[in-house]
Amino acid sequence: MTLWSGRFEGGPSEELLAYTVSLPFDRRLAAADLAGSRAHVRGLLRVGLLTDDETQAVLEALTRVEHELTDGSFAFAAGDEDIHTAVERRVTELAGTAGAKLHTGRSRNDQVATDLRLWCKHELAEVARRIVALQEVLLERAEEAGDAYLPGYTHLQRAQPVLLSHHLLAHGWALARDLDRLLDARRRLDVCPLGAGALAGSSLPLDPDGVAADLGFAGRFENSLDAVSDRDFVAESLFVLSLLAVHLSRIGEEIVLWSSEEFGFVALDDAYSTGSSMLPQKKNPDIAELARGKAGRVIGALVGVLTTLKGLPLAYNRDLQEDKEPLFDAIDQVGLGLEAVRGLLATITFRTERMQAAADTPAAAAVDLAEFLVANGTPFRDAHHVVGGLVRRAVEGGEDLASLVNAEPSLGAEAAKLLEPGVAVTRRTTPGGAGPVPVAAQVETFRMRLADERERLTTLS
């Protein structure tokens, strides 16, 4: 029997049930559904719609259902459309008439919206913890890197040498923005829809404020139509997860490049790489590649949900059932990705000699030569022209750049010293720059940022 069988003479067709059933994927909302149901029952007691005995019977039945779901003994029935139907059916079997009162003043519309918000609050907090764990690894590896340096790139062409620690923390700051966005989205979804009913509230003396407080929400809904139809929080969560996945993808792309023989900047730990079924010599960066690939999957989830939402009139429409699978999958994939990339970076070996050799090509200090001229009064555009001409002569004529610089009247021997290995990277002195002094300050700032982030995590319920 369905929850809506009274209106219909016959039962639903097999085709309808097969197409509309959501139980296979929304079972993961069980804990949230049980929590919401307990708060709803306590609210019904407060307003006199349930007696003490009825409340006790239903709460005991909900506890029994929780145990059955946990130990795997819960028997789902053919008519269980979703986890919400299944829980209510079983509670009614256990508590009888009192169980039949569980749904008093409640619709699956506000029930599902509440469950999904509760679930998101918990899961986004878990993602936040994994972000911070990855940031901690980046800081640890940055501190270990010391004065090691590598080429910084623009257009994937060598540009200027930067400290390895600076490069690693660049990813750390991107993740810090992800964490801010995630916690901000979590704050906005912290609204309880219970009491909105199907779309218009109820004539019964419900207590939505009390129920919201009981469930740990920051507050209740203000508009019942909006409460049951709003899936902004799903779209916003998916956007945050998508951008986070993009940042993991960017890390992955660099590891793919750096672990190639052409770069040779890193060596992968055996536990975080794979081999080839045919080629005995291969050691593949599968985690890094999947970090790239799964970003497209998460972005697709965002696009799919936005497309579903774009044409829906108020209030609830069954289309909204399509919000869960993409959200669940995005949470799963990003969570797994954060853990895998954390392990990858924690165990990777940086080949700093290879990095530094690549960064010590004379042309990498070209801007230092131009700035040397600027410091001595030459307009920058003129200085750029002079140094660019020397680089062109070195490339086309096969001449040594240091010799050309030494022979250039406006530069000379003092400027030629800027081309010596390891010199250019020390000359970045501006705040936030890639040289030793600003990077030391940055490391300390990032360490304090992480301490603040850990403190923020302790406040998440």
Helices and strands as residue ranges (DSSP letters): G 5-7, H 14-20, H 23-26, G 27-29, H 30-46, H 52-71, H 83-95, H 97-100, H 108-145, E 149-154, E 157-163, H 164-188, E 191-192, H 208-214, E 219-220, H 224-229, H 232-258, E 266-267, G 270-272, H 286-309, G 318-323, H 324-347, E 349-350, H 352-359, G 362-365, H 366-375, H 380-397, H 401-407, H 413-416, G 417-419, G 424-427, H 436-458
